[in-house]
């Protein structure tokens, strides 16, 4: 069978918004074909199919919604993770 999945990730050095990078990667059969990165601010394709999809996504409302994820998704969760880690160490 074939497998399609996405991975959302928040990488951070502190709980400050400018120290956080949000990425969302799209995979098909273990091959990443397109990714959104908050540091780039748009989708980037890695295969022929991914390049076509990145162009479509960057010209639609999806890119605007994805840009907001850094603040709405990462910032609140990073605060929880940092607080949890500090209380355990």
C-alpha positions, 0 to 999 in steps of 0.5 A, a space after each residue: 500500500 501507499 502511505 501519505 502523512 504530514 508532520 508539524 514541528 516546532 523547533 525552539 531555543 526559548 519561548 520567545 516567538 522569534 526563536 521558534 520555527 514552525 514547519 509542516 512537511 508532507 510525505 508520500 511513501 517516506 519521501 518529503 515532497 513539500 514543506 512549509 517553513 515559517 523562516 521561509 514564509 512559504 511552501 517549498 517543493 522537493 519533487 516535481 509534484 511538490 513544486 506544483 503543489 507549493 506553487 498552488 498553495 503559495 497562491 491560495 489562502 493556505 499559505 496565510 493560514 499556515 503563517 499564523 500557525 507559528 503563533 497560534 500552535 507553537 507559541 502556546 505549546 512551547 510555553 507548556 513544554 518549557 514550563 514542564 521541562 523546567 519543573 522536571 529538571 
